[in-house]
Amino acid sequence: MTSPRSGILAAGNFIVDYVKIVDHYPQQDMLASILGESQANGGGPYNVLKDLAAMQAGFPLAACGLVGDDSNGHWIRSDCEAHGINTAQLHSTTQRSTSYTDAMTVQSTGRRTFFHQRGANALFDATHCDCSQTNAKILHLGYLMLLDHMDSFAPDGRTHASHLLAQAQQAGLETSVDMVSTENPQFREIALSALPYTDHLIINEIEASRVLTRTVPADDFPGLLAAAQEILQLGVKQSVTIHVEHGAAACTRSGGTHIQPSLNLPVGYSQGATGAGDAFAAGLLYGLHECLPLPDRLRLAVCTAAASLSHPTPSGGMKPVAECLALAGHFEFRF
């Protein structure tokens, strides 16, 4: 008898983030002062794994990606191993350097701007992920629109990402997908190729707008829910969640819906929003893995996002699950 599946295999972008706190965001040709800087994990899969480790998830965590055979690549591998993240499917290449991002965060607002070097992530391919060699329950793939080869189309007209997702489903894993907010001219086509092989889609309102080719307003929760339901009908198997600064809206294939406001955090609480969306995804994935009801997993997701905001790096503010949920006792929800 086979043992039940357990754990999360996170595949895709593994990035070193150089987080810089600046006094303001300058106009072109002008100067801003860097007030502080740090090196941290970056990229959806890496951030989610680090968050889940800090949440003391209690189930196996594994990385699948491609880094350079360089100091940054070695740093990522050592960091994962130090946090109990299996690196058997984290591959190295001499063809490209490890991907990195300069994340510029304005001190007074927490708003951030990214300057990204694609590096080895551009070469990441479905062949780097062997779904037959994992007992994970969920494959989390991110970010679509930031994995050059995976976003490209195979001869059959489907993206390479869609083929990986299909392989994962055939191997018995549930699939989760995240995207990145970008102006990719093929955004909708890349998304539509992956959605039929996606069990759970976790995106923000910008990405939802790109998928639907219309504006999805961040401050209209009924509109967010309607957008989630519209995207569900594009082929997503189980659930669609759209998160915004003020909360999230989600729907399921079985007809469930829920709107969850975020925590009303005091001025000065946020030390930077870098990684907040991935922290939200980590909370949601924890809830999916543990089979929590839709309202409970959304509640946890907004709490893990709030925990992330307390530190300028993506995962430095993350806490064990109970401590994240306790934030709801310290701060009120927005409505």
PEKABEL-V369920 format. One line per field, one symbol per residue. phi: phi as a letter, one per 30 degrees, with the letter a starting at -180 (. if undefined). psi: psi as a letter, one per 40 degrees, with the letter a starting at -180 (. if undefined). burial: I if it has 16 or more other C-alpha atoms within 10 Angstrom, else O. Layout:
phi->???
psi->???
burial->???
This chain:
phi->.ddddajbccbkdbbcccdcdcdacddeiccbcdcaaacadajedddddddddddheibdbbcbabbddbddddddddddddcicdcdcccbbcdbdddbbccccdedcidbbccccdhdedcebeddbcddcbcddbcccacdibbeddddcdedicdddddddddddddjcdcbbbbbdacedcedddddddedccdbcbbcdddddddchadcddcbdedddddddddeddkddbabbccbeckabbbbddjdbacbddddddejddckcdiddddedddddeddddhddeddddddddddddddddbddebdcdbeeddddddddcbddda
psi->hiiiihihhhibhhihhhhhhidihiiheiiihhdiiihiiihdddddddddddefdeiihiihahiigaddddddddddddefhhedfhiiiediihiihhhhhhdddeiihhhhhdadddehideehgeefieidhhhhihiefgdddeihideeiidddddddddddeeiiihhiiihifhefdddddddddeehdhhhiadddddddefihhidegddddddddddddeeehddihhhiideaihiiideeiiihhiiigiihedheheheddddddddddddddefiidddddddddddddddeeididedeiiidddddedeediiid.
burial->OOOOOIIIIIIIIIIIIIIIIIIIIOOOOOOOOOOOIOOIIIIIIIIIIIIIIIIOIOOIIIIIIIIIIOOIIOOIIOOIOOOOIIIOIIIIIOOIIIIIIIIIIIIOOIIIOOOOIIIIIIIIIIOIIOIOOIIIIIIIIIIIIIIIIIIIIOOOOIIIIIIIIIIIIOOIIIIIIIIIIOOOOOIIIIIIIIIIIIIIIIIIIIIIIIIIOOOIIIOOIOOIIIIIIOIIOOIIIIIIIIIIIIIIIIIIIOOOIIIIIIIOIOOOOIIIIIIIIIIIIIIIIIIIIOOOOIIIIIIIIIIIIIIIIIIIIIIIIIIIIOOIIOIIOOOOIOO
